[in-house]
C-alpha cells in the first residue's frame, strides 16, 4: 500500500497534469490555425481548400427580429416583426428595448420563440438566399420563488390576491419571460482551413460557393450565458405586452469558440439535473467577470478543489487514528458539527447553488462522524433497535473536559442572550416563508454572527495546557489555504451575505491558532494528535560498527 506521503504526492502530480492538460485544451480553443494556402495569395489563387469570409466583401446588411409561437417557420405568416435595423453595422454595438405582444397561447403557459435574421438590406429574409438566422426561446419554465410573510401578523411582502395564490401551485414550474436577448456576429476576416474546420464553430457556419471559392456567411450567435435568472419575469394571464432588451456587440473568433464551449458546459449541467438557478450561478462566473479574471478564477478553483481534498483526507486520517481526547475540546467538536449541519440546512432552504451546497453536505457528514469518535460512541444492534454506548475517559481526558466545561460556562453568559435576542428581533421585523425557515435562519445567524465564539473553548484548553500539539495541523493548514481562497470566491459566487461574511471571520480564527502555535513551542513529552508522545516511542537499537 502507498504511504500517506506518496499518496499525497500522487494526488498533487495528477492535479498538475490536469491543470497542464486544461491549459493546453484552452489554448486549442482560443487559437485556430488559419488556412496555410491563404498566405500564398488572395481568393482564387492557390487557395484551394480554404473557406473565405463573406463579410470581407463588405455587403450591406439588415438585422430583423421576429417572434412566433412555432419552433419552425416556412413563410412570413403568423409571425410578428419586433425589431428591424436597416444599414446594420457589424462593428457598432447597440442596445434597444422593444415591447413584444404576448400571444394567448404563451400566456397560458406556452412558449414564444425569437427568430433573428441577418440578411441583405432591402430584401425579405425568406427571399434572400444568403441570409443566416438563428432561433432562441424567449420563455423558460421555472418554479416561482415562494412568497415571504411576517409570521406573527401574516402580512405579505407583496400585495397579491389570495385567490390567485391558491390557483398557482408553488411546486409547478410556470412560464417566465426572458427580458434580454444578446446577439453577436464574428467580425474577424479569418480564413478557415476547409479540411480542419473547428467542430464548435462549424455548426454555426453556412457556406456558399462563389465562383471557384467557398465562402462562409456571417456567423450569428446568441449569447445564452447573458440570460440570467434575475432578468426573468413571470408571465401572467393578464399580460399582453412585455419588454425585450435586444443588445448587440461584435465578437472575436477566440471568444466565440470559448463562449460556445461554456454554453455547452452549462447545457450539460442542466442535462445532469442542475436546475435553472444552479446553472445561473455558473453563468454568473463567466458573464460578470472579464476573461483575465476568469482565468484567475479557474486556477483558484482548481487549487481550492485540491486543498479541499487534502483537508478532508488529513482530517479523516487524523480522527481515524485518534485514540485519546486529551487537549481536544469536545464542546468545540459538538458545536462544529451542529453549526455545519445548520449551515447545510440553511443553504438548502435558500436554494443555494450546488457549487456551495455539495461541499457543505460532505462537510456535515464528516463532522457527524467526528462527533461519534469524540464521544467514543459505539452502536450495537439488538434486532432492529440500535443501542448506543459511550466509552470512558481517563484522568487526563477528564482534566481536559473540566477546562472545556469551564470555558463553556463563561461563554454561555454571553452567547445565549445574543442568540435569543437575535431570533426575537428577526421574528418581529423580517419576513420568512415558514416557521421552519425562521428557525433555520435564526440558528444560522447565530452560527455566522457568534460561531467564532465557540472556538474559544479550544483556545482556552490550549491556554490551560500550554500546548497545541494535539491539534490536526495538516488539516488546519489546508483549510486555511481554502479559507483565503473562499475570500476570493465570496465575491464571485452568489451566496447569502451572512455566509460571505463568515468566510472572513474564519481568517481571524486561524490567525489566533497560528499565534498559539508560536506561543507554545513543541514539547516532546506531551501527547500528539494521535495520543502518542515522542518519548513513548520505542528507541531503535544502536547501530553496530
C-alpha positions in Angstrom: 0.0 0.0 0.0 1.1 3.6 -0.7 2.2 5.6 2.3 0.4 8.9 3.1 3.2 11.0 1.7 3.4 9.0 -1.6 -0.4 9.1 -1.9 -0.4 12.9 -1.4 2.4 13.3 -4.0 0.4 11.2 -6.4 -2.6 13.4 -5.9 -0.6 16.6 -6.4 1.0 15.0 -9.5 -2.4 14.2 -11.0 -3.5 17.7 -10.2 -0.6 19.2 -12.0 -1.2 17.1 -15.1 -4.9 18.1 -15.0 -4.0 21.8 -14.9 -1.5 21.4 -17.7 -4.0 19.5 -19.8 -6.7 22.1 -19.2 -4.3 24.9 -20.2 -3.5 23.0 -23.5 -7.2 22.5 -24.2 -7.9 26.2 -23.5 -5.1 27.2 -25.9 -6.6 24.9 -28.6 -10.0 26.6 -28.1 -8.7 30.2 -28.3 -6.2 29.6 -31.1 -7.4 28.5 -34.5 -5.0 27.5 -37.2 -5.6 29.6 -40.4 -5.6 28.1 -43.9 -1.9 27.8 -44.9 -2.8 28.2 -48.6 -4.3 31.7 -47.9 -0.9 33.1 -47.2 0.2 32.4 -50.8 -2.3 34.8 -52.3 -5.9 36.0 -52.4 -9.0 34.1 -53.0 -8.9 32.1 -56.2 -5.1 32.0 -56.5 -3.6 28.9 -54.9 -6.2 28.8 -52.1 -7.9 25.5 -52.8 -9.4 24.1 -49.7 -9.7 27.5 -47.9 -13.0 28.9 -46.7 -13.2 32.7 -47.0 -15.3 35.1 -45.0 -18.3 36.6 -46.9 -18.0 39.7 -44.7 -14.8 40.6 -46.4 -16.9 41.7 -49.4 -18.5 44.3 -47.1 -22.1 43.7 -48.0 -24.9 45.9 -46.8 -26.8 44.0 -44.2 -30.0 44.3 -42.3 -31.0 42.8 -38.9 -34.6 41.6 -38.4 -36.1 40.0 -35.2 -39.4 38.2 -35.4 -41.5 36.4 -32.8 -43.7 33.4 -33.2 -45.2 30.5 -31.2 -43.9 27.9 -33.6 -40.4 26.4 -33.4 -40.3 26.2 -37.2 -41.5 28.7 -39.8 -41.6 28.3 -43.6 -43.0 31.7 -44.6 -43.9 35.1 -43.2 -47.3 34.0 -41.9 -48.1 34.1 -38.2 -45.0 36.0 -37.2 -44.5 39.5 -35.8 -41.7 41.8 -36.6 -40.4 43.4 -33.3 -37.1 44.9 -34.4 -35.7 46.0 -37.8 -32.3 47.5 -38.0 -31.6 48.8 -41.5 -28.0 49.5 -42.6 -26.8 47.2 -39.9 -23.2 48.0 -38.9 -21.5 44.9 -37.6 -18.7 47.0 -35.9 -21.1 49.2 -33.9 -22.7 47.9 -30.7 -26.2 48.9 -29.6 -29.0 48.1 -27.1 -32.7 48.7 -27.8 -35.8 47.9 -25.8 -39.0 47.0 -27.6 -42.4 45.9 -26.5 -43.4 42.4 -27.6 -47.0 41.3 -27.9 -47.6 38.1 -25.9 -50.0 35.7 -27.6 -52.8 34.0 -25.7 -51.0 30.6 -26.1 -47.9 32.0 -24.4 -49.9 33.5 -21.6 -51.4 30.0 -21.0 -48.0 28.6 -20.0 -46.9 28.3 -23.6 -43.6 29.2 -25.4 -42.6 32.1 -27.6 -39.7 32.0 -30.0 -37.5 34.7 -31.4 -36.2 34.4 -35.0 -33.2 36.6 -35.7 -32.3 37.1 -39.4 -29.2 38.7 -40.8 -29.8 39.3 -44.5 -29.1 41.7 -47.3 -30.6 45.2 -46.9 -33.9 45.8 -48.8 -34.6 42.0 -49.2 -37.0 40.0 -47.1 -35.3 37.2 -45.2 -37.1 34.3 -46.9 -36.3 35.8 -50.4 -32.6 36.1 -49.6 -30.5 33.0 -50.5 -27.6 34.3 -48.4 -29.4 35.0 -45.2 -28.4 33.5 -41.9 -30.8 33.1 -39.0 -30.9 31.6 -35.5 -33.8 30.7 -33.2 -34.0 31.3 -29.4 -36.9 30.8 -27.0 -38.0 33.9 -25.2 -39.6 31.9 -22.4 -38.4 29.3 -19.9 -40.1 27.2 -17.2 -39.1 27.6 -13.6 -40.7 27.2 -10.2 -41.5 30.7 -8.8 -39.9 31.8 -5.6 -42.2 31.2 -2.5 -43.8 34.3 -1.1 -42.4 35.5 2.3 -44.7 36.8 5.0 -44.5 38.1 8.6 -45.1 35.0 10.7 -46.8 37.0 13.5 -49.0 39.3 11.5 -49.4 37.4 8.3 -48.6 40.5 6.3 -47.3 39.7 2.8 -44.3 41.2 1.2 -46.3 41.8 -2.0 -50.0 42.7 -2.3 -51.4 39.7 -4.1 -55.0 38.5 -4.3 -55.5 35.4 -2.2 -57.4 33.6 -4.9 -54.5 34.0 -7.3 -52.1 32.4 -4.8 -54.4 29.4 -4.4 -54.7 28.7 -8.1 -50.9 28.7 -8.7 -49.1 25.8 -7.1 -45.6 26.7 -6.0 -44.3 23.3 -6.8 -45.2 23.5 -10.5 -43.0 25.4 -13.0 -44.6 28.3 -14.8 -43.6 30.2 -17.9 -41.1 33.1 -17.3 -40.1 35.8 -19.8 -36.5 36.3 -20.8 -36.3 40.1 -20.9 -32.8 40.1 -22.6 -31.6 39.0 -26.0 -27.9 39.3 -26.6 -26.6 38.9 -30.2 -23.1 38.6 -31.5 -21.5 38.5 -35.0 -18.0 37.2 -35.5 -16.3 40.1 -37.3 -12.8 38.7 -38.0 -11.8 38.2 -41.6 -10.5 34.8 -40.7 -9.8 32.2 -43.5 -10.5 28.7 -42.3 -8.8 25.5 -43.5 -11.7 23.5 -45.1 -10.0 20.2 -44.2 -9.9 21.0 -40.4 -12.8 23.2 -39.6 -13.3 23.5 -35.8 -16.4 21.4 -34.8 -17.7 24.0 -32.4 -17.9 26.8 -35.0 -18.8 24.5 -37.9 -22.4 24.1 -36.7 -22.9 27.8 -36.8 -21.5 28.2 -40.3 -23.4 28.4 -43.5 -21.2 28.2 -46.7 -21.9 29.2 -50.3 -20.0 28.7 -53.5 -19.0 32.0 -55.2 -17.1 31.3 -58.4 -14.2 29.0 -57.6 -14.0 29.7 -53.9 -16.1 28.8 -50.9 -17.2 31.5 -48.5 -18.9 31.3 -45.1 -21.7 33.6 -44.4 -21.7 35.9 -41.3 -21.6 33.8 -38.1 -24.6 34.9 -36.0 -24.5 33.8 -32.3 -26.9 34.2 -29.4 -25.2 34.7 -26.0 -27.3 32.4 -23.8 -24.9 33.0 -20.9 -26.3 36.5 -20.6 -29.8 35.1 -19.8 -29.8 35.4 -16.0 -32.5 34.4 -13.5 -32.6 37.9 -12.2 -33.9 39.1 -15.6 -36.7 36.6 -15.7 -40.3 37.8 -15.4 -43.4 35.7 -14.5 -45.9 35.7 -17.4 -49.4 36.3 -16.1 -52.6 35.6 -18.0 -53.5 39.3 -18.0 -50.1 40.3 -19.6 -50.5 41.4 -23.2 -47.1 43.1 -23.7 -43.6 42.5 -22.2 -40.4 44.5 -22.7 -37.5 42.9 -24.5 -34.0 44.4 -24.5 -32.0 43.5 -27.6 -28.3 44.2 -27.4 -25.6 43.6 -30.0 -21.8 43.5 -29.9 -19.1 42.1 -32.1 -17.1 39.1 -31.0 -13.7 37.7 -31.9 -13.2 34.1 -33.1 -11.3 33.0 -30.0 -14.0 34.4 -27.6 -16.8 32.9 -29.8 -15.3 29.4 -29.6 -14.7 29.8 -25.8 -18.3 31.0 -25.3 -19.7 28.1 -27.4 -17.8 25.6 -25.1 -19.1 27.4 -22.0 -22.7 27.3 -23.2 -22.3 23.6 -24.0 -20.9 23.0 -20.5 -23.9 24.8 -18.9 -26.3 22.8 -21.0 -24.6 19.6 -19.9 -25.0 20.6 -16.3 -28.7 21.0 -16.9 -28.9 17.6 -18.5 -27.3 16.1 -15.4 -30.1 17.6 -13.2 -28.9 21.1 -12.4 -31.8 23.5 -12.1 -32.1 26.8 -13.9 -30.9 28.6 -10.7 -27.9 26.3 -10.3 -26.9 26.9 -14.0 -27.4 30.6 -13.4 -24.6 30.6 -10.8 -22.2 29.1 -13.3 -23.3 31.7 -15.9 -22.5 34.5 -13.4 -18.9 33.3 -13.1 -18.4 33.8 -16.9 -20.6 36.8 -17.6 -19.9 39.0 -14.6 -16.1 38.8 -14.9 -13.6 39.6 -17.6 -11.6 36.9 -19.3 -8.4 37.6 -17.4 -10.2 37.4 -14.0 -12.0 34.3 -15.3 -8.7 32.6 -16.0 -7.5 33.5 -12.4 -10.8 32.1 -11.1 -10.1 28.8 -12.9 -6.7 28.4 -11.2 -8.1 29.5 -7.9 -11.0 27.0 -8.2 -8.5 24.2 -9.2 -6.4 24.8 -6.1 -9.5 25.1 -3.9 -10.5 21.6 -5.1 -7.0 20.3 -4.4 -6.9 21.8 -0.9 -10.4 20.6 -0.2 -9.5 17.1 -1.0 -6.3 17.2 1.1 -8.0 18.8 4.0 -10.8 16.1 4.0 -8.1 13.4 3.7 -6.0 14.6 6.5 -8.9 15.4 8.7 -10.3 11.9 8.3 -6.9 10.4 8.8 -6.4 12.4 12.0 -9.7 11.3 13.6 -9.4 7.7 12.3 -6.1 7.2 14.2 -7.0 9.3 17.2 -7.2 7.2 20.4 -7.4 10.0 23.0 -9.3 13.3 23.5 -6.5 14.8 25.6 -6.3 18.5 24.8 -9.3 18.4 22.4 -12.4 20.4 23.3 -15.4 18.0 22.9 -17.8 21.0 23.1 -16.0 22.6 20.1 -16.4 19.4 18.2 -20.1 19.2 19.0 -20.6 22.8 18.1 -18.7 22.5 14.8 -21.0 19.5 13.9 -24.1 21.5 14.9 -23.1 24.6 13.0 -22.1 22.6 9.9 -25.4 20.8 9.8 -27.4 24.1 10.4 -25.4 25.8 7.6 -26.2 23.0 5.2 -29.9 23.1 6.0 -29.9 26.9 5.6 -28.2 26.7 2.2 -30.7 24.0 1.2 -33.6 26.2 2.4 -32.2 29.2 0.4 -31.9 27.0 -2.7 -28.2 27.9 -2.9 -26.1 26.8 -5.9 -24.9 23.2 -5.8 -21.4 24.6 -6.1 -21.7 25.6 -2.5 -24.3 23.0 -1.3 -22.4 19.8 -2.2 -19.2 20.6 -0.2 -21.3 21.8 2.7 -23.2 18.5 2.7 -19.9 16.4 2.6 -18.5 18.5 5.5 -21.7 17.9 7.6 -21.3 14.1 7.2 -17.7 14.2 8.2 -18.5 16.3 11.3 -21.2 13.8 12.4 -18.6 11.1 12.1 -16.1 13.1 14.2 -18.7 13.5 17.0 -19.0 9.8 17.1 -15.3 9.4 17.5 -15.0 12.3 20.1 -17.8 10.8 22.3 -16.4 7.3 21.8 -19.8 6.1 20.7 -20.5 2.6 19.6 -23.7 1.4 18.1 -24.9 -2.1 18.6 -28.0 -3.5 17.0 -30.4 -5.6 19.1 -32.6 -6.8 16.3 -34.0 -3.7 14.6 -33.3 -1.5 17.6 -30.0 0.3 17.9 -28.2 0.6 21.3 -25.8 3.4 21.7 -22.9 3.1 24.2 -20.4 5.7 25.3 -16.8 5.0 26.2 -14.9 6.1 29.3 -12.4 8.9 29.8 -9.0 8.6 31.6 -7.8 11.1 34.1 -6.0 13.3 31.5 -9.1 13.4 29.4 -11.3 14.3 32.4 -9.0 17.2 33.1 -9.4 18.4 29.5 -13.2 18.1 30.0 -13.0 20.3 33.1 -11.3 23.0 31.2 -13.8 22.6 28.4 -16.8 22.9 30.8 -15.3 25.9 32.5 -14.9 27.7 29.2 -18.4 26.9 28.1 -19.8 28.2 31.4 -18.3 31.6 30.8 -19.2 31.6 27.2 -22.9 30.8 27.8 -23.4 34.0 29.7 -22.7 36.0 26.5 -23.8 33.7 23.8 -27.3 32.6 24.8 -28.8 36.1 25.3 -27.3 37.3 22.0 -28.8 34.3 20.0 -32.3 34.6 21.7 -32.4 38.3 21.2 -31.4 38.0 17.5 -34.1 35.3 16.9 -36.8 37.5 18.5 -35.8 40.6 16.5 -35.9 38.7 13.2 -39.3 37.3 14.1 -40.7 40.8 14.6 -39.0 42.6 11.7 -38.1 40.0 9.0 -40.4 38.1 6.6 -40.0 34.4 6.1 -41.5 31.6 4.0 -42.4 29.4 7.0 -41.7 28.8 10.7 -39.1 26.3 9.7 -37.4 28.9 7.6 -37.4 31.3 10.6 -36.0 28.6 12.8 -33.2 27.7 10.4 -32.4 31.4 9.7 -32.2 32.1 13.5 -29.8 29.2 14.1 -27.6 30.1 11.1 -27.5 33.8 12.0 -26.3 32.7 15.5 -23.7 30.4 13.9 -22.5 33.1 11.5 -22.5 36.0 13.9 -21.3 34.3 17.1 -19.9 31.0 15.8 -16.3 32.0 16.3 -17.1 32.3 20.0 -17.4 28.5 20.1 -13.8 28.3 19.1 -12.9 29.9 22.4 -13.2 26.6 24.4 -10.5 25.1 22.3 -8.3 28.2 22.6 -9.0 28.1 26.4 -7.9 24.4 26.6 -4.8 25.2 24.6 -4.1 28.1 27.1 -4.5 25.9 30.1 -2.4 23.0 28.7 0.2 25.4 27.2 0.3 23.2 24.1 -1.2 22.9 20.6 0.5 19.6 19.7 -2.9 17.7 20.0 -4.4 19.7 17.0 -4.6 18.4 13.4 -2.2 20.9 11.9 -2.0 19.4 8.5 -5.8 19.6 8.0 -5.7 23.1 9.6 -3.1 24.3 7.1 -5.1 23.1 4.0 -8.3 24.6 5.5 -6.5 27.9 6.0 -5.5 28.0 2.3 -9.1 27.2 1.4 -10.3 30.0 3.7 -8.2 32.6 1.9 -9.5 31.2 -1.4 -13.0 31.4 -0.1 -12.4 35.1 0.4 -12.0 35.4 -3.4 -15.0 33.2 -4.2 -17.1 35.3 -1.8 -17.2 38.0 -4.4 -17.7 35.7 -7.4 -20.3 33.0 -6.5 -23.8 34.1 -5.4 -24.4 33.2 -1.7 -26.2 34.7 1.3 -24.4 37.7 2.8 -24.0 36.1 6.2 -22.2 33.1 4.5 -20.0 35.6 2.7 -19.0 37.4 6.0 -18.3 34.1 7.7 -15.5 33.4 5.2 -13.6 36.5 6.5 -14.4 35.5 10.1 -12.5 32.2 9.7 -9.4 34.1 8.7 -9.3 35.7 12.2 -9.8 32.4 13.9 -6.9 30.7 12.1 -4.6 33.7 12.9 -5.3 33.1 16.6 -4.4 29.5 16.2 -1.2 30.4 14.5 -0.3 32.8 17.4 -0.9 30.0 19.9 1.3 27.7 17.8 4.1 30.3 18.0 3.5 30.9 21.7 3.6 27.3 22.8 6.7 25.5 21.4 6.7 21.8 20.8 7.2 19.7 24.0 8.2 16.2 23.1 6.9 14.8 26.4 3.3 15.8 25.5 1.0 13.7 23.6 0.4 14.4 20.0 -2.8 14.3 17.9 -2.8 10.5 17.9 -2.5 10.1 21.7 1.3 9.4 21.4 4.3 11.1 22.8 7.8 11.2 21.3 9.3 9.7 24.5 6.9 6.8 24.4 8.1 5.6 21.0 10.5 2.6 21.2 14.1 3.5 20.8 15.9 1.9 18.0 18.9 -0.3 18.8 22.3 1.2 18.4 24.0 0.6 15.1 26.9 -1.8 15.4 30.1 -0.6 13.8 
